[in-house]
Amino acid sequence: MSMLGGAIEQARKACRLSRSELARRIGVSRYAVWMWERGLRVPNIQHLKKLIEILPQLRSLPLATLMEEDEHGKR
């Protein structure tokens, strides 16, 4: 699991949201949320903005985390 993925999962659980509910609010499938949480994919910038709106705990996550994971080809 990636740092970003773990942060998404922890923030989602802290807000007492299911993957399905978070996915519905963002406009993606619950499978997409699962892939983000497992570090198999990285959310695009539009989805990341929505994630931060819904899960404010993610605001403290360093931007370098996203850039580092993106350099490894995880999209």
C-alpha positions in Angstrom: 0.0 0.0 0.0 1.3 3.4 -0.9 1.4 6.4 1.5 -1.3 8.1 -0.5 -3.4 5.0 -0.6 -3.1 4.4 3.1 -4.0 8.1 3.8 -7.1 7.8 1.6 -8.3 4.7 3.3 -7.7 6.1 6.8 -9.4 9.4 6.0 -12.4 7.6 4.5 -12.8 5.4 7.5 -12.4 8.4 9.9 -15.3 10.0 8.0 -17.3 6.7 8.3 -17.7 6.4 4.5 -17.9 3.2 2.6 -15.9 2.9 -0.6 -19.2 3.0 -2.5 -20.3 6.2 -0.8 -16.9 7.9 -1.4 -17.0 6.7 -5.0 -20.5 8.1 -5.5 -19.5 11.5 -4.2 -16.5 11.7 -6.4 -18.1 10.2 -9.5 -16.0 7.1 -9.9 -16.5 3.4 -9.3 -15.8 1.8 -5.9 -13.2 -0.2 -7.7 -11.3 3.0 -8.6 -11.3 3.9 -4.9 -10.1 0.4 -4.0 -7.3 0.8 -6.5 -6.3 4.2 -5.1 -6.3 2.7 -1.6 -4.1 -0.2 -2.6 -1.6 2.0 -4.5 -2.4 0.4 -7.8 -3.5 3.7 -9.3 -3.2 7.4 -8.4 -6.2 9.7 -8.7 -6.1 12.4 -11.3 -6.0 16.1 -10.3 -9.8 16.5 -10.5 -10.5 13.5 -8.4 -7.8 14.5 -5.9 -9.5 17.9 -5.5 -12.8 16.1 -4.8 -11.1 13.8 -2.4 -9.6 16.7 -0.4 -13.1 18.4 -0.3 -14.7 15.2 1.1 -11.8 14.1 3.2 -10.1 17.2 4.6 -7.5 15.1 6.5 -5.8 14.7 3.1 -4.8 18.4 3.1 -1.8 17.6 5.3 -0.4 15.1 2.8 2.7 16.3 1.1 2.4 17.0 -2.6 5.7 15.2 -3.1 3.9 12.0 -2.2 1.8 12.3 -5.3 4.7 13.3 -7.6 6.8 10.4 -6.3 4.1 7.8 -7.0 3.4 9.3 -10.4 7.0 9.0 -11.4 6.7 5.2 -10.9 4.0 5.0 -13.5 1.1 4.4 -11.2 -1.9 6.2 -12.8 
